Amino acid sequence: MTDTKPDWHQRARSLVIEGRAFIDGRYVHAVSGLTFDRASPIDGRVVAQVASTDVADVDLAVAAARRSFESGAWSRQPPRERKRVLLRFAELILEHRDELALLETLDMGKPISDSLAVDVNSTARCIAWYAEAIDKIYDEGAPTGHDALALVTREPVGVVAAIVPWNFPLIMAAWKIGPALAAGNSFILKPSEKSSLTAIRIAELAARAGIPDGVFNVLPGFGNTAGQALALHMDVDCIGFTGSTRTGKLMLQYAGQSNMKRVWLECGGKSPNIILADCPDLDRAAAAAASAIFFNQGEMCSAGSRLIIEEPVRDAVLEKVIAASRDLQPGDPLDPATRMGAIVDDLQLKTVLGYIEAGREDGAKVLAGGNRARQETGGFYVEPTIFGDVRQEMRIAREEIFGPVLAAITVKDAEEAVRIGNSVIYGLAAAVWTRDITRAHRMARALRSGMVYVNCYDADDITVPFGGFKQSGTGRDKSLHAFDKYTELKTTWIDLS
Ligand code: NAD
């Protein structure tokens, strides 16, 4: 029998990678002609030259987006027509599943099996879901008196710019593309400079699906050039941002300095995963705890990076999480058997190793990992790392690391767990493991987080909102609530007297 399994290394060698911007329906070089090298975190080798867009390119993309919006070629299409085109877009993404997965893995280092099973599939599903939703949403008639008719209708905001991070390049973009395009906006996507390749690639698929010129644009480039120019632009109506809390705060400033554009922020997290002594299944909880911090190399906004354990079960839980971490050692991201890949670049590697050092210096105890791995490959890998004896005042317990580093904190009861859980500036996700339903509900109410999982972690579906309290952000991605970001409400009052 012949082996029909794809050799991803071979495919990577023959892949033709597009690095140009996509403006007004075609690929173009940056006006300046400048490009930057993208080195794969797998082995540090340059895989693409990417257009480095700046103010002039932003002006062109915004003008194209505005023109297309005003033309009505997309914004005034009947919802069922936008649905048809977006469903075709989702289909094309799936038809290019292998290519997109390979680009995603080469670019940001995640395991190819995850890129295939998670990233590309979720992206297509998300766009298809918003396509399916848009011709089923009705506007409102207000309960006014007999002599008036008041309509509450939704309109697209206009030109929407999305600025997204590198950890789930396709999915984070799709969470904004889906609702923004379905609602009839024109769209400009600014991917992270660390992971632009799939964003650039899907622009051509969008055009092929029938999205009119100017409605979907992609501007690769850096934050302080392309990103800042977009966020300061007087003709961008809305910024959908996902990234760090630090950059999110800049978005609010840029909006204030320019045209008061709508700003929606999906930012960082330091999420508590609380395992109480009456946890119904310690094996399941420990496996979920490992996956909550080590999936995607820990480069997850909602990572369960603080494992808060009630004292009686501390040793049993830690023993199981440490055992699970041994099965998750970093490997070659292009090997389908690999479950943990590379850290996105050398800068992020240094950040993660710096936090591991800080944990040691502050007196926490390394229970597993703690080192760089696979250095001989030229790539950027870190062992899954678990710290015990962590106290809440330590940096590793308070700051987002965005890498495979778990801080385990022991508490004496549920009340202390909630207090510590809420004691950081973030409020993205939280989990509680208990068999007591009343306690689960009481804790879910007390935890100041956008998502609370009970007896699970990172349970996910496009039907539920995703986003955070406090400095984890504003607004929500996913679900029908995401339309709130990309539409304006209009009241039309008609006097019938
Ligand atoms: P980042 O803030 O450095 O960059 C995010 C995006 O902003 C990138 O496209 C970047 O080029 C751009 N940018 C940077 N500086 C800018 C500036 N001055 N003006 C305009 N744009 C600028 O974040 P990152 O390192 O790419 O991503 C990691 C962060 O993203 C983590 O904090 C993580 O928690 C967060 N994140 C949040 C969610 C969520 O849904 N809440 C999801 C994924 C990632």
Boltz pocket constraint, residues with backbone or C-beta under 6 A from the ligand:
constraints:
  - pocket:
      binder: B
      contacts: [[A, 163], [A, 164], [A, 165], [A, 166], [A, 167], [A, 168], [A, 172], [A, 190], [A, 191], [A, 192], [A, 193], [A, 221], [A, 222], [A, 223], [A, 224], [A, 226], [A, 227], [A, 228], [A, 229], [A, 231], [A, 242], [A, 243], [A, 244], [A, 245], [A, 246], [A, 247], [A, 248], [A, 250], [A, 266], [A, 267], [A, 268], [A, 269], [A, 300], [A, 301], [A, 302], [A, 400], [A, 402], [A, 428], [A, 466], [A, 467], [A, 468], [A, 472], [A, 473]]
      max_distance: 6.0
